[in-house]
Amino acid sequence: MSKNIDIVEVGPRDGLQNEPVPFSTEDKLDLICQVMAAGARRIEVASFVHPKVVPQMADAEKLVAGLPDNRDVTYIGLVVNGRGYERALATRGNGRGIDEIGCVAVVSDTFAMKNQGQTSDESIAISKDIIRRAKKDGLSAQVTLSAAFGCPFEGLVDPARVVRIAENLAEAEPQEIAIADTIGVAVPSQVRDLFGALQEALPEMKFRGHFHNTRNTGIANAWAAYEAGVRTFDASLAGLGGCPFAPKATGNIATEDLVYMFERSGVKTGLDLKALIGSAHWVGDKLGRQPPAMVSQAGEFPRELAS
């Protein structure tokens, strides 16, 4: 098995979008610079959605304009419709801009309507269209398949439907498909089975794992995905996150928790755990509360036996 994984830091977007405490553009840029200094090389920095729907993302263009011009880092912008794509594309006319487009397709109709005002089928068609447009415009593009293990309104999801949707999305040739446990209902056996079925159906496709820790299974699910062959994972510094349109949804798996598990298991992440813990404390100070991540609360642990 590969002894290296890649982590996509989603804290500046997915982590902050549901936070009631406002983060200024300057604070967001500070956060992005901190995770870059800790080794993050692929960062989801903003979503281009209507500011009335997700107020924390209202400064997307201003934020992108202030990003450091670090050519070793890929900046991801999330879009859910054509208007959002046009906004993301326009950032490239004022400097570096967004490097990668992230689309969202949703498995269930009810959640798709509440999350982005589209049916499930519409979200798939729109994602495919945006992926194709992005490639023509010289941008890389990927897609997240949301609520892949369960919908907060419709309940259980048929794994066969997830595979069919992934096959449909693959027709647009995204660079990657993320499978998201948006509301944190999955358990490791489901994760292994679903990724196994996806890789059997689409052996050439790269898959990414996106897990939430709503029911305390997120880290275990990430390990199950790794055992199933997944080598790229989303994570959010300090365990921030949640979805404004999914009742009781809590944070993403924490970057520092994921790094601790993999590094101590001999799997390299390229991230500096000590720096991540320091940044998580900084986030907690900004929020005025203790974030949910466990490792930043407990601290590091020695790798070597005491002499």
Beta strands, then each sheet from edge to edge (+ up, - down):
strand 1: 6-9
strand 2: 42-47
strand 3: 74-78
strand 4: 100-106
strand 5: 140-146
strand 6: 150-151
strand 7: 155-156
strand 8: 177-181
strand 9: 207-211
strand 10: 232-235
sheet 1: 1+ 10+ 9+ 8+ 5+ 4+ 3+ 2+
sheet 2: 6+ 7-
end
